[in-house]
Amino acid sequence: MAERKPFLLRLDPETFAALQAWAADDLRSVNGQVEFLLRRALRDAGRLSGRGASAETPAEAEAGSVRAGAGTAGTGEAKGAEREVLDEPDEGGRGAR
């Protein structure tokens, strides 16, 4: 596992509560949610290169496919659309998963 650098992050109570709820919806710890969001923001801004360019670690990506149906505040519509595509039957009549 890659070495991690600990640091202190101060948040106002309202921001922390919203982040904590979002993390719970995505089945992540608050720390994991912050790391995921920072990695995604860096990737989207083109500031993350190499091995870290993925917004998710392989374990997070695999877990994400399992929780694709979990609703999150502000993203339920996108998740619902993703779920519809995943649940369409393939040529053999089985689900696309």
N, CA, C and O atoms as a MOPAC input file, in Angstrom:
PM7 MOZYME 1SCF
protein

 N      0.84100 1    -1.17300 1     0.00000 1
 C      0.00000 1     0.00000 1     0.00000 1
 C      0.88700 1     1.23700 1     0.00000 1
 O      1.93100 1     1.26200 1     0.65200 1
 N      0.46700 1     2.26000 1    -0.73400 1
 C      1.23200 1     3.49400 1    -0.82000 1
 C      1.24500 1     4.21100 1     0.52500 1
 O      0.27000 1     4.18700 1     1.27700 1
 N      2.38500 1     4.85200 1     0.80400 1
 C      2.49300 1     5.61200 1     2.04800 1
 C      1.59400 1     6.84500 1     1.97000 1
 O      1.49100 1     7.48200 1     0.92200 1
 N      0.96200 1     7.16600 1     3.05900 1
 C      0.05600 1     8.31100 1     3.11500 1
 C      0.64100 1     9.37400 1     4.03800 1
 O      1.29300 1     9.05900 1     5.03400 1
 N      0.40200 1    10.62300 1     3.69600 1
 C      0.87600 1    11.74600 1     4.49600 1
 C     -0.29000 1    12.30900 1     5.30300 1
 O     -1.23000 1    12.85100 1     4.72300 1
 N     -0.24700 1    12.19100 1     6.61100 1
 C     -1.34400 1    12.72800 1     7.43300 1
 C     -1.27100 1    14.25100 1     7.51900 1
 O     -0.18200 1    14.82700 1     7.52300 1
 N     -2.42800 1    14.89600 1     7.58800 1
 C     -2.49000 1    16.33900 1     7.80400 1
 C     -3.82600 1    16.68700 1     8.43800 1
 O     -4.78800 1    15.92400 1     8.34600 1
 N     -3.87500 1    17.83100 1     9.07500 1
 C     -5.07300 1    18.28900 1     9.76300 1
 C     -5.91600 1    19.13800 1     8.81800 1
 O     -5.38700 1    19.99700 1     8.11200 1
 N     -7.20100 1    18.90400 1     8.80400 1
 C     -8.12600 1    19.68700 1     7.99400 1
 C     -9.22700 1    20.20000 1     8.91100 1
 O     -9.92000 1    19.41600 1     9.55900 1
 N     -9.38400 1    21.50400 1     8.96400 1
 C    -10.42100 1    22.10700 1     9.80900 1
 C    -11.61900 1    22.45400 1     8.93100 1
 O    -11.47700 1    23.12000 1     7.90600 1
 N    -12.79600 1    21.99800 1     9.34100 1
 C    -14.03200 1    22.25800 1     8.61000 1
 C    -15.07400 1    22.81500 1     9.57500 1
 O    -15.08000 1    22.48800 1    10.76200 1
 N    -15.95100 1    23.66000 1     9.04600 1
 C    -17.05200 1    24.11600 1     9.88700 1
 C    -18.01700 1    22.93600 1    10.07300 1
 O    -18.04400 1    22.03200 1     9.23800 1
 N    -18.80000 1    22.93400 1    11.14300 1
 C    -19.67600 1    21.80400 1    11.45500 1
 C    -20.66900 1    21.44900 1    10.33900 1
 O    -20.93500 1    20.27100 1    10.09800 1
 N    -21.21000 1    22.45500 1     9.66400 1
 C    -22.18000 1    22.18600 1     8.59500 1
 C    -21.52800 1    21.46400 1     7.41200 1
 O    -22.10300 1    20.52500 1     6.86200 1
 N    -20.33000 1    21.90300 1     7.02400 1
 C    -19.60300 1    21.25500 1     5.93100 1
 C    -19.24400 1    19.82900 1     6.31000 1
 O    -19.38700 1    18.91100 1     5.50100 1
 N    -18.77400 1    19.64100 1     7.54900 1
 C    -18.41000 1    18.29700 1     7.98700 1
 C    -19.63100 1    17.37100 1     7.99800 1
 O    -19.53600 1    16.21900 1     7.57700 1
 N    -20.76300 1    17.86200 1     8.47100 1
 C    -21.97500 1    17.03700 1     8.52100 1
 C    -22.40400 1    16.61800 1     7.11000 1
 O    -22.78600 1    15.46900 1     6.88900 1
 N    -22.33900 1    17.55500 1     6.16100 1
 C    -22.70200 1    17.23100 1     4.78200 1
 C    -21.72800 1    16.21700 1     4.19500 1
 O    -22.14500 1    15.28400 1     3.50900 1
 N    -20.43900 1    16.39100 1     4.45600 1
 C    -19.42600 1    15.46600 1     3.96800 1
 C    -19.59300 1    14.08900 1     4.59700 1
 O    -19.43100 1    13.07000 1     3.92600 1
 N    -19.91500 1    14.06200 1     5.88300 1
 C    -20.11300 1    12.80500 1     6.59800 1
 C    -21.32600 1    12.04500 1     6.02900 1
 O    -21.27200 1    10.82700 1     5.86000 1
 N    -22.39900 1    12.75700 1     5.74100 1
 C    -23.58900 1    12.11700 1     5.16100 1
 C    -23.29600 1    11.58700 1     3.76400 1
 O    -23.72900 1    10.48700 1     3.41800 1
 N    -22.56600 1    12.35200 1     2.96000 1
 C    -22.21000 1    11.93300 1     1.60400 1
 C    -21.32400 1    10.69300 1     1.66200 1
 O    -21.51500 1     9.74900 1     0.89500 1
 N    -20.36000 1    10.70100 1     2.57100 1
 C    -19.47500 1     9.54600 1     2.73400 1
 C    -20.28300 1     8.30500 1     3.11900 1
 O    -20.04700 1     7.22100 1     2.58600 1
 N    -21.21900 1     8.45900 1     4.02600 1
 C    -22.05600 1     7.32800 1     4.44700 1
 C    -22.88900 1     6.80600 1     3.27400 1
 O    -23.03100 1     5.59400 1     3.10600 1
 N    -23.43800 1     7.71200 1     2.46300 1
 C    -24.21400 1     7.30000 1     1.28500 1
 C    -23.35900 1     6.48700 1     0.31200 1
 O    -23.84700 1     5.55000 1    -0.32000 1
 N    -22.08100 1     6.85400 1     0.19800 1
 C    -21.16600 1     6.17100 1    -0.72500 1
 C    -20.40500 1     5.02800 1    -0.06100 1
 O    -19.50100 1     4.45000 1    -0.66400 1
 N    -20.76900 1     4.70000 1     1.18000 1
 C    -20.12500 1     3.62000 1     1.94200 1
 C    -18.62300 1     3.83100 1     2.08200 1
 O    -17.83600 1     2.89500 1     1.93600 1
 N    -18.23600 1     5.07200 1     2.36700 1
 C    -16.83700 1     5.42000 1     2.58900 1
 C    -16.70400 1     6.06900 1     3.95900 1
 O    -17.68400 1     6.53400 1     4.54000 1
 N    -15.47700 1     6.09200 1     4.46500 1
 C    -15.18700 1     6.89200 1     5.65500 1
 C    -15.11100 1     8.34800 1     5.21200 1
 O    -14.99900 1     8.63100 1     4.02000 1
 N    -15.17000 1     9.26400 1     6.16300 1
 C    -15.03600 1    10.68100 1     5.83000 1
 C    -13.66300 1    10.90900 1     5.19500 1
 O    -13.55700 1    11.63200 1     4.20500 1
 N    -12.63000 1    10.31300 1     5.74400 1
 C    -11.28700 1    10.44800 1     5.19000 1
 C    -11.24400 1     9.92600 1     3.75000 1
 O    -10.68200 1    10.57400 1     2.86800 1
 N    -11.83600 1     8.76500 1     3.52200 1
 C    -11.87400 1     8.19500 1     2.17600 1
 C    -12.63800 1     9.07400 1     1.19900 1
 O    -12.25800 1     9.18700 1     0.03400 1
 N    -13.71600 1     9.69800 1     1.67200 1
 C    -14.51400 1    10.57800 1     0.82000 1
 C    -13.71400 1    11.82900 1     0.44300 1
 O    -13.73100 1    12.25100 1    -0.71400 1
 N    -13.01800 1    12.41700 1     1.41200 1
 C    -12.19800 1    13.59800 1     1.13800 1
 C    -11.11700 1    13.24000 1     0.11900 1
 O    -10.88500 1    13.98100 1    -0.83600 1
 N    -10.46200 1    12.10600 1     0.32800 1
 C     -9.40900 1    11.67300 1    -0.59500 1
 C     -9.97500 1    11.43600 1    -1.99700 1
 O     -9.36500 1    11.84500 1    -2.98400 1
 N    -11.12800 1    10.78500 1    -2.09100 1
 C    -11.77100 1    10.53900 1    -3.37500 1
 C    -12.09100 1    11.85700 1    -4.09100 1
 O    -11.79300 1    12.01700 1    -5.27500 1
 N    -12.69900 1    12.79400 1    -3.35900 1
 C    -13.08300 1    14.07500 1    -3.96200 1
 C    -11.86900 1    14.89000 1    -4.40000 1
 O    -11.88900 1    15.50700 1    -5.46600 1
 N    -10.81700 1    14.89700 1    -3.58800 1
 C     -9.60700 1    15.61900 1    -3.96500 1
 C     -8.95600 1    14.99400 1    -5.19500 1
 O     -8.52200 1    15.70500 1    -6.10100 1
 N     -8.88800 1    13.66800 1    -5.22700 1
 C     -8.28300 1    12.97400 1    -6.36600 1
 C     -9.07500 1    13.26000 1    -7.64100 1
 O     -8.49100 1    13.48800 1    -8.70000 1
 N    -10.40900 1    13.24800 1    -7.53800 1
 C    -11.26100 1    13.51200 1    -8.70400 1
 C    -11.08600 1    14.95800 1    -9.17700 1
 O    -10.99000 1    15.20600 1   -10.37900 1
 N    -11.04600 1    15.90900 1    -8.24600 1
 C    -10.86700 1    17.31200 1    -8.60800 1
 C     -9.50800 1    17.53400 1    -9.27400 1
 O     -9.41600 1    18.26200 1   -10.26200 1
 N     -8.46300 1    16.91900 1    -8.74600 1
 C     -7.13700 1    17.03800 1    -9.35100 1
 C     -7.10600 1    16.43900 1   -10.75400 1
 O     -6.52200 1    17.01900 1   -11.67000 1
 N     -7.73000 1    15.28700 1   -10.91700 1
 C     -7.77800 1    14.65100 1   -12.23800 1
 C     -8.53900 1    15.53000 1   -13.22100 1
 O     -8.07200 1    15.75700 1   -14.33700 1
 N     -9.70500 1    16.02700 1   -12.81900 1
 C    -10.52300 1    16.85800 1   -13.70100 1
 C     -9.82300 1    18.15700 1   -14.08700 1
 O    -10.05900 1    18.68600 1   -15.17300 1
 N     -8.96600 1    18.67400 1   -13.21000 1
 C     -8.22600 1    19.90000 1   -13.49200 1
 C     -6.93600 1    19.62700 1   -14.26700 1
 O     -6.21000 1    20.55800 1   -14.61800 1
 N     -6.65400 1    18.35400 1   -14.53100 1
 C     -5.43700 1    18.00400 1   -15.25900 1
 C     -4.17700 1    18.15100 1   -14.43100 1
 O     -3.09100 1    18.31700 1   -14.98500 1
 N     -4.30000 1    18.09300 1   -13.13000 1
 C     -3.15200 1    18.27700 1   -12.24200 1
 C     -2.67800 1    16.97200 1   -11.60900 1
 O     -1.78700 1    16.98600 1   -10.75900 1
 N     -3.25200 1    15.86300 1   -12.00700 1
 C     -2.85900 1    14.56400 1   -11.47300 1
 C     -2.41600 1    13.71400 1   -12.64400 1
 O     -3.16200 1    13.54000 1   -13.60800 1
 N     -1.21600 1    13.18900 1   -12.56800 1
 C     -0.72400 1    12.37900 1   -13.67700 1
 C     -0.19800 1    11.04600 1   -13.16800 1
 O     -0.04600 1    10.84000 1   -11.96400 1
 N      0.07300 1    10.15700 1   -14.09200 1
 C      0.65100 1     8.86300 1   -13.72900 1
 C     -0.34100 1     7.95300 1   -13.04300 1
 O     -1.53300 1     7.97200 1   -13.35000 1
 N      0.15300 1     7.15300 1   -12.11200 1
 C     -0.64400 1     6.13300 1   -11.43000 1
 C     -1.83300 1     6.72900 1   -10.69400 1
 O     -2.87600 1     6.08400 1   -10.59100 1
 N     -1.69700 1     7.94400 1   -10.18100 1
 C     -2.75900 1     8.56700 1    -9.40500 1
 C     -3.80500 1     9.26500 1   -10.25200 1
 O     -4.67000 1     9.95000 1    -9.70600 1
 N     -3.75600 1     9.11200 1   -11.58500 1
 C     -4.67300 1     9.84300 1   -12.46000 1
 C     -6.10900 1     9.34900 1   -12.35500 1
 O     -7.03300 1    10.07300 1   -12.72800 1
 N     -6.31700 1     8.15200 1   -11.86500 1
 C     -7.66800 1     7.64000 1   -11.69900 1
 C     -8.30600 1     8.29400 1   -10.48300 1
 O     -7.64900 1     8.49100 1    -9.46100 1
 N     -9.59800 1     8.63400 1   -10.59300 1
 C    -10.29500 1     9.25100 1    -9.46000 1
 C    -10.52100 1     8.25000 1    -8.34800 1
 O    -10.76900 1     8.63300 1    -7.20500 1
 N    -10.43700 1     6.97000 1    -8.67300 1
 C    -10.67100 1     5.93800 1    -7.68000 1
 C     -9.51400 1     4.95500 1    -7.67600 1
 O     -8.89000 1     4.70900 1    -8.70800 1
 N     -9.23700 1     4.40100 1    -6.51700 1
 C     -8.30600 1     3.29000 1    -6.45800 1
 C     -9.02700 1     2.08400 1    -7.03700 1
 O    -10.25400 1     2.10900 1    -7.12600 1
 N     -8.32400 1     1.03300 1    -7.43400 1
 C     -9.01100 1    -0.15600 1    -7.95500 1
 C    -10.06300 1    -0.70700 1    -6.99700 1
 O    -11.12800 1    -1.14100 1    -7.43700 1
 N     -9.77900 1    -0.69400 1    -5.69300 1
 C    -10.75800 1    -1.18700 1    -4.72100 1
 C    -11.99100 1    -0.30000 1    -4.69500 1
 O    -13.11000 1    -0.80100 1    -4.58200 1
 N    -11.80100 1     1.02200 1    -4.79800 1
 C    -12.93600 1     1.94300 1    -4.81300 1
 C    -13.75500 1     1.77100 1    -6.08400 1
 O    -14.98400 1     1.82600 1    -6.04400 1
 N    -13.08300 1     1.56400 1    -7.21000 1
 C    -13.78900 1     1.37600 1    -8.47700 1
 C    -14.65300 1     0.11800 1    -8.41600 1
 O    -15.80000 1     0.12400 1    -8.86300 1
 N    -14.09700 1    -0.96000 1    -7.86100 1
 C    -14.86000 1    -2.20200 1    -7.74200 1
 C    -16.03500 1    -2.02400 1    -6.78700 1
 O    -17.14500 1    -2.47100 1    -7.07500 1
 N    -15.79200 1    -1.37300 1    -5.65300 1
 C    -16.86200 1    -1.12000 1    -4.69000 1
 C    -17.90600 1    -0.19300 1    -5.29100 1
 O    -19.09300 1    -0.33300 1    -4.99600 1
 N    -17.48900 1     0.75000 1    -6.12600 1
 C    -18.40800 1     1.68400 1    -6.77200 1
 C    -19.39900 1     0.97800 1    -7.66000 1
 O    -20.55800 1     1.38700 1    -7.73900 1
 N    -18.96800 1    -0.08800 1    -8.34000 1
 C    -19.89600 1    -0.81100 1    -9.19600 1
 C    -20.92900 1    -1.55400 1    -8.35900 1
 O    -22.04800 1    -1.78500 1    -8.81900 1
 N    -20.56900 1    -1.92700 1    -7.14500 1
 C    -21.50200 1    -2.61000 1    -6.24700 1
 C    -22.53200 1    -1.63200 1    -5.71200 1
 O    -23.70800 1    -1.97100 1    -5.57500 1
 N    -22.08500 1    -0.40300 1    -5.40600 1
 C    -23.01100 1     0.56400 1    -4.81900 1
 C    -23.57000 1     1.52200 1    -5.86000 1
 O    -24.00900 1     2.61500 1    -5.50100 1
 N    -23.56900 1     1.15400 1    -7.12600 1
 C    -24.07900 1     2.03100 1    -8.18100 1
 C    -25.52300 1     2.42600 1    -7.92300 1
 O    -25.96000 1     3.48200 1    -8.38000 1
 N    -26.26200 1     1.61400 1    -7.21300 1
 C    -27.65100 1     1.93000 1    -6.93400 1
 C    -27.84000 1     2.80700 1    -5.72200 1
 O    -28.95500 1     3.26200 1    -5.46600 1
 N    -26.77600 1     3.06400 1    -4.95600 1
 C    -26.90500 1     3.88200 1    -3.75500 1
 C    -27.10000 1     5.32600 1    -4.15100 1
 O    -26.29400 1     5.87900 1    -4.89900 1
 N    -28.15600 1     5.94600 1    -3.66300 1
 C    -28.42500 1     7.34500 1    -3.99500 1
 C    -27.56800 1     8.26400 1    -3.16300 1
 O    -27.31800 1     8.00100 1    -1.98700 1
 N    -27.11200 1     9.35600 1    -3.78000 1
 C    -26.36800 1    10.37100 1    -3.05300 1
 C    -26.99000 1    11.71400 1    -3.34900 1
 O    -27.50900 1    11.94200 1    -4.44200 1
 N    -26.94000 1    12.59000 1    -2.39100 1
 C    -27.52600 1    13.91600 1    -2.55900 1
 C    -26.88300 1    14.62000 1    -3.73400 1
 O    -25.65900 1    14.72100 1    -3.81200 1
 N    -27.70200 1    15.10600 1    -4.64300 1
 C    -27.19800 1    15.86000 1    -5.77100 1
 C    -26.76200 1    15.02400 1    -6.94500 1
 O    -26.50800 1    15.57400 1    -8.01600 1
 N    -26.66100 1    13.69800 1    -6.79000 1
 C    -26.19500 1    12.87300 1    -7.90200 1
 C    -27.15000 1    11.73200 1    -8.20500 1
 O    -26.81700 1    10.86100 1    -9.00900 1
 N    -28.31400 1    11.70700 1    -7.59700 1
 C    -29.25100 1    10.60800 1    -7.79300 1
 C    -29.64900 1    10.40800 1    -9.23400 1
 O    -29.81500 1     9.27300 1    -9.68100 1
 N    -29.80700 1    11.50900 1    -9.98100 1
 C    -30.22100 1    11.38300 1   -11.37700 1
 C    -29.16300 1    10.65700 1   -12.19200 1
 O    -29.49100 1     9.76100 1   -12.97000 1
 N    -27.89200 1    11.03200 1   -12.02500 1
 C    -26.82100 1    10.38500 1   -12.77300 1
 C    -26.70700 1     8.91700 1   -12.37400 1
 O    -26.52200 1     8.05200 1   -13.23100 1
 N    -26.81500 1     8.63800 1   -11.09300 1
 C    -26.73300 1     7.25500 1   -10.64700 1
 C    -27.89400 1     6.44600 1   -11.20400 1
 O    -27.70900 1     5.29500 1   -11.59900 1
 N    -29.08000 1     7.02500 1   -11.24100 1
 C    -30.23300 1     6.32300 1   -11.79900 1
 C    -30.03200 1     6.00300 1   -13.26300 1
 O    -30.37100 1     4.90900 1   -13.71400 1
 N    -29.47900 1     6.95800 1   -14.01900 1
 C    -29.22200 1     6.73400 1   -15.43800 1
 C    -28.20200 1     5.62700 1   -15.60700 1
 O    -28.33700 1     4.78400 1   -16.49400 1
 N    -27.17100 1     5.62200 1   -14.75200 1
 C    -26.16200 1     4.57600 1   -14.83100 1
 C    -26.78700 1     3.21800 1   -14.53200 1
 O    -26.45400 1     2.22700 1   -15.18200 1
 N    -27.67600 1     3.16500 1   -13.56800 1
 C    -28.31400 1     1.92100 1   -13.18300 1
 C    -29.13900 1     1.36600 1   -14.34500 1
 O    -29.13500 1     0.15900 1   -14.58500 1
 N    -29.84100 1     2.23300 1   -15.06200 1
 C    -30.65200 1     1.77200 1   -16.19100 1
 C    -29.79100 1     1.08500 1   -17.23300 1
 O    -30.17500 1     0.04100 1   -17.76100 1
 N    -28.63500 1     1.65000 1   -17.53800 1
 C    -27.74500 1     1.06300 1   -18.53000 1
 C    -27.22600 1    -0.28000 1   -18.03700 1
 O    -27.17000 1    -1.24300 1   -18.80200 1
 N    -26.84300 1    -0.35200 1   -16.75200 1
 C    -26.30000 1    -1.59000 1   -16.21700 1
 C    -27.34200 1    -2.70400 1   -16.17600 1
 O    -26.98800 1    -3.87700 1   -16.29500 1
 N    -28.61500 1    -2.36300 1   -16.01200 1
 C    -29.64400 1    -3.37700 1   -15.85900 1
 C    -30.27000 1    -3.82800 1   -17.17900 1
 O    -31.10600 1    -4.73200 1   -17.17300 1
 N    -29.89100 1    -3.22400 1   -18.31300 1
 C    -30.45300 1    -3.65200 1   -19.58200 1
 C    -29.93700 1    -5.06000 1   -19.90600 1
 O    -28.76000 1    -5.35200 1   -19.69400 1
 N    -30.80400 1    -5.92100 1   -20.41300 1
 C    -30.35400 1    -7.27500 1   -20.74100 1
 C    -29.41100 1    -7.25000 1   -21.93700 1
 O    -29.54800 1    -6.42700 1   -22.84300 1
 N    -28.45100 1    -8.17100 1   -21.91800 1
 C    -27.54900 1    -8.30800 1   -23.06400 1
 C    -28.19200 1    -9.24500 1   -24.08200 1
 O    -29.34600 1    -9.63800 1   -23.90800 1
 N    -27.47900 1    -9.60600 1   -25.12500 1
 C    -28.04700 1   -10.44300 1   -26.18500 1
 C    -28.53100 1   -11.79600 1   -25.68300 1
 O    -29.47600 1   -12.35800 1   -26.23600 1
 N    -27.90000 1   -12.32200 1   -24.65000 1
 C    -28.28600 1   -13.60500 1   -24.10600 1
 C    -29.44700 1   -13.52000 1   -23.13800 1
 O    -29.83500 1   -14.54000 1   -22.56900 1
 N    -30.02700 1   -12.31900 1   -22.92400 1
 C    -31.15400 1   -12.16200 1   -22.03600 1
 C    -30.75900 1   -11.95900 1   -20.58400 1
 O    -31.62400 1   -11.84100 1   -19.71500 1
 N    -29.44900 1   -11.91600 1   -20.31100 1
 C    -28.98200 1   -11.69800 1   -18.93500 1
 C    -28.75700 1   -10.21300 1   -18.72800 1
 O    -28.61100 1    -9.46100 1   -19.69200 1
 N    -28.72900 1    -9.78800 1   -17.47400 1
 C    -28.43500 1    -8.39600 1   -17.15400 1
 C    -27.02600 1    -8.04400 1   -17.61300 1
 O    -26.17800 1    -8.92900 1   -17.72800 1
 N    -26.76800 1    -6.78300 1   -17.87200 1
 C    -25.48100 1    -6.34000 1   -18.39300 1
 C    -24.37100 1    -6.40600 1   -17.35500 1
 O    -23.20400 1    -6.20500 1   -17.69300 1
 N    -24.70500 1    -6.68200 1   -16.11200 1
 C    -23.66900 1    -6.76200 1   -15.07800 1
 C    -22.90400 1    -7.97100 1   -15.31400 1
 O    -21.96700 1    -8.26300 1   -14.57200 1

